[in-house]
Amino acid sequence: MATGTDQVVGFGLVAVSLTIFTYYTTWVILLPFIDSQHVIHKYFLPRAYAVLIPLATGLLLLLFVGLFITYVMLKSQRGTKKAQ
């Protein structure tokens, strides 16, 4: 069973994810249909970043996953050498 702290952290992660999703959805899907002179446009980055930010985030995620897998494999090989 989850403790109170775990529930608060989980709720916080869900809230942050929902906020990011709402912001990105508004930025990419709704903003092109709003007049470019509208005041809401000053709260969003230029549209080119709508592609660059997720691309950079995905590449960093792949890099960290690859580094983690490499680290685990190298550590596993060292453990088997010591056992022999």
C-alpha positions as CSV (number, residue, x, y, z in Angstrom):
1,M,0.0,0.0,0.0
2,A,1.3,3.4,-0.9
3,T,2.2,5.8,1.9
4,G,0.9,9.4,2.1
5,T,4.2,10.7,0.8
6,D,4.1,8.4,-2.2
7,Q,0.6,9.5,-3.0
8,V,1.6,13.2,-2.8
9,V,4.6,12.6,-5.1
10,G,2.4,10.6,-7.5
11,F,-0.3,13.4,-7.5
12,G,2.5,16.0,-8.1
13,L,3.9,14.0,-11.1
14,V,0.4,13.6,-12.6
15,A,-0.3,17.3,-12.1
16,V,3.0,18.3,-13.8
17,S,2.4,15.9,-16.7
18,L,-1.1,17.2,-17.2
19,T,0.1,20.8,-17.2
20,I,2.8,20.1,-19.7
21,F,0.4,18.1,-21.9
22,T,-2.2,21.0,-21.8
23,Y,0.4,23.6,-22.6
24,Y,1.9,21.7,-25.5
25,T,-1.5,20.7,-26.9
26,T,-2.6,24.4,-26.8
27,W,0.6,25.5,-28.4
28,V,0.6,23.0,-31.2
29,I,-3.0,22.4,-32.0
30,L,-5.0,25.4,-30.9
31,L,-2.6,28.3,-31.4
32,P,-2.5,28.1,-35.2
33,F,-6.2,28.9,-35.3
34,I,-5.9,32.0,-33.1
35,D,-5.1,35.4,-34.7
36,S,-1.3,36.1,-34.6
37,Q,-2.0,39.5,-33.0
38,H,-3.8,38.0,-30.0
39,V,-2.3,38.5,-26.6
40,I,-2.1,34.7,-25.9
41,H,0.8,34.4,-28.4
42,K,3.2,36.1,-26.0
43,Y,3.0,33.1,-23.6
44,F,4.3,30.6,-26.1
45,L,7.6,30.1,-27.9
46,P,7.9,30.2,-31.7
47,R,6.5,27.2,-33.4
48,A,9.9,25.8,-34.5
49,Y,10.5,25.0,-30.8
50,A,7.4,22.8,-30.8
51,V,9.4,20.3,-32.8
52,L,12.9,20.9,-31.5
53,I,12.1,20.6,-27.8
54,P,10.5,17.1,-28.0
55,L,13.2,16.0,-30.4
56,A,16.0,17.1,-28.1
57,T,14.2,15.5,-25.1
58,G,13.8,12.2,-26.9
59,L,17.4,12.1,-27.9
60,L,18.5,12.8,-24.4
61,L,16.2,10.1,-23.1
62,L,17.7,7.6,-25.6
63,L,21.2,8.7,-24.6
64,F,20.5,8.1,-20.9
65,V,18.8,4.8,-21.5
66,G,21.8,3.7,-23.6
67,L,24.3,4.8,-21.0
68,F,22.3,3.0,-18.3
69,I,22.2,-0.2,-20.3
70,T,26.0,0.1,-21.1
71,Y,26.7,0.7,-17.4
72,V,24.7,-2.3,-16.3
73,M,26.3,-4.6,-18.9
74,L,29.8,-3.5,-18.0
75,K,29.1,-4.0,-14.3
76,S,27.6,-7.4,-14.9
77,Q,30.7,-8.5,-16.8
78,R,33.0,-7.3,-14.0
79,G,30.9,-9.3,-11.5
80,T,31.3,-12.5,-13.5
81,K,35.0,-12.1,-13.9
82,K,35.5,-11.8,-10.1
83,A,33.3,-14.9,-9.5
84,Q,35.5,-17.0,-11.8
